[in-house]
Amino acid sequence: LIVSFVVLFFFLMIRRPPRSTLFPYTTLFRSKHVRRVRARIIGVNGKTRRVIEELSGADMVIYENTVALIGDVISLHAAKRACEMILEGSEHAAVYKYLEGRRREMKFLEMTMN
């Protein structure tokens, strides 16, 4: 029995809002926006990051305005969608509920494959 393990990498850039000539403090606003979004993904004391890693099964690395996800295809998709939901402004509880549902699906798929 040969088991192949595929590790996929996914990089998600935290995008800054577009520049505006009407707003003179664009760089200040943009840097605050990136910090706020990064803080939402990390969470208080790293809780959000930890929950995403535990429930999806993917590893997450956050450096400056880059989020890197490492894992298999199924766990990578769940973690990517969770990050996208947070970036879109979804409440953390909704993201956790989504991940818990995906985890149940992943366990079911794992059981049926054996």
Rosetta blueprint (number, residue, H / E / L):
1 L L
2 I L
3 V L
4 S L
5 F L
6 V L
7 V L
8 L E
9 F E
10 F E
11 F E
12 L E
13 M E
14 I L
15 R L
16 R L
17 P L
18 P L
19 R L
20 S L
21 T L
22 L L
23 F L
24 P L
25 Y L
26 T H
27 T H
28 L H
29 F H
30 R H
31 S H
32 K H
33 H H
34 V H
35 R H
36 R H
37 V H
38 R H
39 A H
40 R H
41 I H
42 I H
43 G L
44 V H
45 N H
46 G H
47 K H
48 T H
49 R H
50 R H
51 V H
52 I H
53 E H
54 E H
55 L H
56 S H
57 G L
58 A L
59 D E
60 M E
61 V E
62 I E
63 Y E
64 E L
65 N L
66 T E
67 V E
68 A E
69 L E
70 I E
71 G E
72 D L
73 V H
74 I H
75 S H
76 L H
77 H H
78 A H
79 A H
80 K H
81 R H
82 A H
83 C H
84 E H
85 M H
86 I H
87 L H
88 E L
89 G L
90 S L
91 E L
92 H H
93 A H
94 A H
95 V H
96 Y H
97 K H
98 Y H
99 L H
100 E H
101 G H
102 R H
103 R H
104 R H
105 E H
106 M H
107 K H
108 F H
109 L H
110 E H
111 M H
112 T H
113 M H
114 N L
